[in-house]
Amino acid sequence: MGFADSSFNVMGGKMMQFNIRFDPAWRSPQHTGVKFLREVSRLALDDHAARGVPPLAFTTMLRDSGLLCNDRYIWSTYMGYTDIGFLLRLVLDEPLPEDRLAFSRQVQHLFPSLVDCKLDLYIPSTVEASQWMKSPDVARVLGVQRAGGTGRHHQAASDALLTPRCLERLRELAWPQGSSMRSKKGLLYGI
């Protein structure tokens, strides 16, 4: 997940990656998420536990940044309901809502210009069989190059930069005057 201006220009042309403090000992080493982070993403989880950004410091920085509740910035994601849910949980410091409508209202309040790239992949002339594609596959089909973190073991910042580039390309292909994008702001694929 990343953010950019309304023309998909990433601020300074770079994306930052924040590693939130996470202690893998809180869950079983066989937990699906822990195994994925260790084996697929190849994250040094012990470093996250020892040197990760404390969640409170991160949420304070995010609240003070002016990025929340601000429609001048486009938050971009690719099937990012889990990332957005995680941010909601951190920022609001309360359990996530029990129903989809309440969750969607909170998302639209905090991220009014959120765009989920996965929602626009159902345009048949753009990408075939898109429902099964992961973001690197979509980028390849759209001719968008990944910056940094190539191959199987990429980093979150690389994904965060790739997503607005894919959205920009989709807009060129299928969003005349941005009409489709405007109608889907604040919506998340899968919710």
Backbone torsions as a table, in degrees:
resi	resn	phi	psi	omega
1	MET	NA	137.0	178.8
2	GLY	-145.2	-174.8	177.2
3	PHE	-144.3	156.0	-177.6
4	ALA	-153.9	176.1	175.9
5	ASP	-80.8	-178.0	-173.7
6	SER	-65.9	-14.0	176.3
7	SER	-101.9	14.2	-179.5
8	PHE	65.7	26.4	172.6
9	ASN	-84.0	122.3	178.7
10	VAL	-79.8	133.1	-176.9
11	MET	-57.5	119.4	-179.5
12	GLY	73.3	2.8	179.8
13	GLY	72.5	9.0	-177.8
14	LYS	-130.2	158.5	177.9
15	MET	-120.6	139.8	177.4
16	MET	-101.7	152.1	177.0
17	GLN	-121.3	126.1	177.5
18	PHE	-109.0	126.7	177.8
19	ASN	-101.5	108.0	-178.4
20	ILE	-74.8	143.7	178.3
21	ARG	-57.4	127.2	-179.6
22	PHE	-145.6	122.6	178.9
23	ASP	-101.3	109.4	-177.9
24	PRO	-62.7	-16.8	179.2
25	ALA	-70.0	-12.9	178.3
26	TRP	-68.2	-19.8	-179.6
27	ARG	-127.8	162.5	177.2
28	SER	-62.5	141.1	177.0
29	PRO	-60.5	-19.3	179.4
30	GLN	-90.4	-2.2	177.8
31	HIS	-57.8	137.7	-176.7
32	THR	-53.8	-45.2	-178.9
33	GLY	-64.9	-43.1	179.8
34	VAL	-65.2	-43.9	178.3
35	LYS	-61.8	-41.6	179.1
36	PHE	-61.4	-48.0	-178.3
37	LEU	-62.2	-38.4	-179.7
38	ARG	-77.2	-50.2	-169.0
39	GLU	-88.3	-38.1	-177.3
40	VAL	-92.0	-52.1	-178.5
41	SER	-79.5	-17.4	178.6
42	ARG	59.2	40.1	178.1
43	LEU	-82.2	143.7	175.5
44	ALA	-85.3	84.8	-172.6
45	LEU	-63.5	-27.4	177.0
46	ASP	-65.2	-33.7	175.6
47	ASP	-66.7	-37.3	178.0
48	HIS	-63.1	-38.4	-179.8
49	ALA	-70.0	-37.8	-175.1
50	ALA	-87.9	-38.0	-171.0
51	ARG	-123.8	5.8	-179.2
52	GLY	-66.5	157.3	178.4
53	VAL	-69.1	127.8	177.6
54	PRO	-59.9	136.4	-177.6
55	PRO	-53.0	-41.2	-179.2
56	LEU	-63.7	-41.0	178.0
57	ALA	-63.5	-40.5	179.7
58	PHE	-65.4	-46.7	-178.4
59	THR	-66.6	-36.3	176.2
60	THR	-61.8	-46.3	178.5
61	MET	-60.6	-43.7	-179.0
62	LEU	-65.3	-44.4	178.1
63	ARG	-61.7	-41.2	-177.2
64	ASP	-77.4	-12.4	-174.0
65	SER	-73.8	-22.7	-175.2
66	GLY	84.7	6.2	-178.9
67	LEU	-83.0	-25.2	-179.5
68	LEU	-83.2	149.4	178.2
69	CYS	56.2	30.3	-175.4
70	ASN	-125.8	115.5	-176.9
71	ASP	-84.9	3.4	176.9
72	ARG	-78.4	-18.7	-179.3
73	TYR	-111.3	137.2	175.7
74	ILE	-95.2	117.9	171.4
75	TRP	-85.2	125.5	-177.7
76	SER	-116.1	142.3	-179.9
77	THR	-147.8	164.6	173.4
78	TYR	-125.5	104.0	-177.7
79	MET	52.4	51.9	-169.6
80	GLY	-97.7	27.0	-177.9
81	TYR	-61.6	-31.7	178.4
82	THR	-72.5	-40.2	178.0
83	ASP	-63.7	-45.8	180.0
84	ILE	-65.1	-41.5	177.2
85	GLY	-59.9	-41.2	178.2
86	PHE	-62.2	-45.6	179.0
87	LEU	-64.2	-41.7	176.8
88	LEU	-57.9	-46.3	-179.1
89	ARG	-59.9	-42.9	179.9
90	LEU	-68.4	-50.0	-173.3
91	VAL	-67.6	-43.5	-176.6
92	LEU	-84.1	-17.0	179.8
93	ASP	51.8	46.1	176.9
94	GLU	-153.2	161.8	179.0
95	PRO	-60.0	152.9	176.9
96	LEU	-66.6	152.0	178.4
97	PRO	-59.6	152.7	-179.0
98	GLU	-76.9	-25.6	-176.1
99	ASP	-120.0	158.7	-175.8
100	ARG	-63.3	-39.3	-177.6
101	LEU	-63.2	-46.3	179.0
102	ALA	-64.3	-40.4	176.9
103	PHE	-60.8	-47.3	-179.0
104	SER	-62.2	-38.1	178.2
105	ARG	-63.6	-42.8	178.4
106	GLN	-64.4	-42.0	178.4
107	VAL	-60.2	-48.9	-177.3
108	GLN	-66.1	-27.9	177.3
109	HIS	-73.1	-50.1	-176.1
110	LEU	-77.5	-31.3	-176.6
111	PHE	-128.2	68.3	-172.5
112	PRO	-62.9	-22.3	179.7
113	SER	-113.0	28.5	177.5
114	LEU	-64.9	135.6	175.5
115	VAL	-130.4	126.5	177.2
116	ASP	-100.4	112.0	-176.8
117	CYS	-54.5	-34.6	-176.6
118	LYS	-62.7	-30.0	-178.7
119	LEU	-63.3	-34.6	-175.9
120	ASP	-90.9	5.3	-179.6
121	LEU	-84.5	-0.1	178.8
122	TYR	-88.7	12.7	174.3
123	ILE	-80.4	108.1	-172.1
124	PRO	-54.4	-34.2	-177.9
125	SER	-75.3	-9.2	-175.4
126	THR	-95.2	-59.0	-174.3
127	VAL	-140.4	126.4	178.7
128	GLU	-85.7	149.4	177.3
129	ALA	50.0	38.0	-173.4
130	SER	-65.8	-24.7	-176.6
131	GLN	-63.7	-20.2	-179.3
132	TRP	-100.1	-3.8	-173.9
133	MET	-84.5	143.5	172.0
134	LYS	-95.3	164.8	-174.1
135	SER	-56.8	-37.9	177.0
136	PRO	-63.6	-33.0	177.3
137	ASP	-67.4	-43.0	178.9
138	VAL	-62.0	-44.5	179.4
139	ALA	-59.1	-43.2	-180.0
140	ARG	-61.6	-46.6	-179.7
141	VAL	-63.5	-38.0	-179.1
142	LEU	-81.5	-8.4	-179.3
143	GLY	76.9	28.8	179.7
144	VAL	-99.2	130.5	-178.3
145	GLN	-88.8	138.4	174.3
146	ARG	-81.2	140.0	174.5
147	ALA	-104.6	120.0	178.7
148	GLY	70.5	162.5	174.5
149	GLY	54.0	49.7	-178.6
150	THR	-77.4	164.6	175.6
151	GLY	81.1	-160.8	-174.2
152	ARG	-71.0	-29.8	-173.7
153	HIS	-106.6	68.9	179.4
154	HIS	-91.4	170.3	-178.1
155	GLN	-109.3	164.2	-177.4
156	ALA	-61.3	-39.0	-179.7
157	ALA	-62.6	-36.3	177.5
158	SER	-63.6	-43.4	175.9
159	ASP	-64.7	-42.2	-177.9
160	ALA	-62.9	-32.4	177.5
161	LEU	-80.9	-33.0	-179.5
162	LEU	-67.0	-38.4	-175.0
163	THR	-62.4	-50.0	177.9
164	PRO	-64.4	-29.2	176.4
165	ARG	-66.8	-39.0	175.8
166	CYS	-66.1	-41.3	178.6
167	LEU	-63.0	-40.7	178.0
168	GLU	-61.6	-42.7	178.8
169	ARG	-66.6	-41.5	176.9
170	LEU	-61.5	-40.0	178.6
171	ARG	-61.7	-41.1	178.4
172	GLU	-62.3	-38.5	-176.3
173	LEU	-81.6	-38.7	-166.4
174	ALA	-136.4	-0.4	-176.2
175	TRP	-116.6	73.6	177.5
176	PRO	-60.5	128.5	-179.5
177	GLN	56.0	18.6	175.1
178	GLY	69.6	16.5	-173.9
179	SER	-60.6	-44.7	-178.7
180	SER	-65.7	-40.2	-178.7
181	MET	-63.3	-43.8	-179.3
182	ARG	-60.8	-37.9	-176.6
183	SER	-74.5	-14.6	-176.9
184	LYS	-112.6	6.2	178.6
185	LYS	-61.3	136.7	178.2
186	GLY	84.1	-1.9	179.7
187	LEU	-100.6	145.0	178.9
188	LEU	-118.6	136.5	175.2
189	TYR	-60.5	133.4	177.1
190	GLY	92.8	-5.6	-179.9
191	ILE	-109.8	NA	NA
